[in-house]
Amino acid sequence: MTIQTGRLSDPAVRAFVGAVNAHDRDAFLALLTPDATMADDGTDRDLAEWIDREIFTTHGHLEVDSESDGGRALLARYSNDTWGEMRTRWRFTVEDDGRISRFETGQA
């Protein structure tokens, strides 16, 4: 059963999912610290290149199935125009100011 974005526990993660699903790159970037990093399937990636390739130019979309770790870990169905739909896991590091300094994703 999908968790509605507005019901996700962590405010930063809720905003992250909302920005992805709204295809709002500016709102997405505003959620990140200036030195934010990310990894995909255990490999660090260039964040700007990855988000453009995997989210914003390919109509990325997240449907969250479950959350844990206070809402900072998600199990979700992720889809985009390149890969179709896949089951994915997401983990977020959120700083005291509420911005995301790292996220990790990969197939679940």
C-alpha positions in Angstrom: 0.0 0.0 0.0 1.4 3.4 -1.0 2.1 6.1 1.6 0.8 9.4 0.4 3.6 11.9 0.1 2.0 14.3 2.6 2.0 11.5 5.2 5.7 10.8 5.2 7.2 11.3 8.6 10.4 13.3 7.9 9.7 16.9 6.6 12.9 16.9 4.4 12.2 13.5 2.9 8.6 14.5 2.4 9.7 17.6 0.5 12.3 15.5 -1.5 9.6 13.1 -2.7 7.3 16.0 -3.5 9.9 17.8 -5.5 10.8 14.6 -7.5 7.1 13.9 -8.2 6.4 17.5 -9.2 9.6 17.5 -11.4 10.6 20.7 -9.6 14.4 20.8 -9.9 14.7 24.2 -8.1 12.7 23.0 -5.1 14.8 19.8 -5.1 18.1 21.6 -5.1 16.9 23.9 -2.3 16.5 20.8 -0.1 20.2 19.9 -0.3 23.2 21.3 1.5 25.8 22.9 -0.9 28.1 20.0 -0.5 25.5 17.2 -0.7 26.5 13.8 -2.0 24.7 10.7 -3.3 25.2 7.1 -4.2 23.4 4.8 -6.5 23.7 1.0 -5.9 26.6 1.6 -3.5 28.6 3.8 -5.9 29.1 7.5 -5.3 27.8 9.5 -8.3 28.1 13.1 -9.5 24.9 14.5 -7.9 24.1 17.1 -10.6 24.5 14.7 -13.5 22.7 11.9 -11.8 19.6 13.9 -10.8 19.3 15.3 -14.4 19.7 11.9 -16.0 17.7 9.8 -13.5 15.0 12.3 -12.3 14.5 15.5 -14.2 15.0 14.7 -17.9 13.3 11.3 -17.6 10.2 12.2 -15.5 11.2 10.4 -12.3 8.5 9.4 -9.9 8.5 7.9 -6.4 5.6 5.8 -4.9 6.6 5.1 -1.3 5.6 1.7 0.0 7.1 1.9 3.5 9.3 4.0 5.7 11.6 3.4 8.6 14.3 5.1 10.7 12.0 8.0 11.5 11.1 8.4 7.9 14.7 8.7 6.7 14.7 5.2 5.0 12.2 4.4 2.3 11.2 1.4 0.2 9.6 2.7 -2.9 8.6 2.0 -6.5 10.6 4.3 -8.6 9.9 4.9 -12.3 11.4 7.0 -15.1 11.3 7.0 -18.9 14.7 5.2 -19.1 14.2 2.3 -16.8 10.5 1.9 -16.3 9.4 0.9 -12.8 11.7 -0.8 -10.2 11.6 -1.5 -6.5 14.1 0.8 -4.8 15.5 1.7 -1.4 16.4 5.2 -0.3 18.3 6.4 2.8 18.7 10.1 3.7 21.1 12.0 6.0 19.3 15.2 7.2 21.3 17.9 8.9 20.1 20.0 11.9 19.0 22.8 9.5 16.6 20.4 7.8 18.5 20.0 4.6 19.7 16.8 3.1 23.5 16.3 3.0 23.4 12.8 1.5 21.0 10.3 -0.1 21.6 6.8 -1.2 19.4 4.8 -3.5 19.5 1.4 -5.2 17.5 -1.5 -6.2 15.8 -3.3 -3.4 
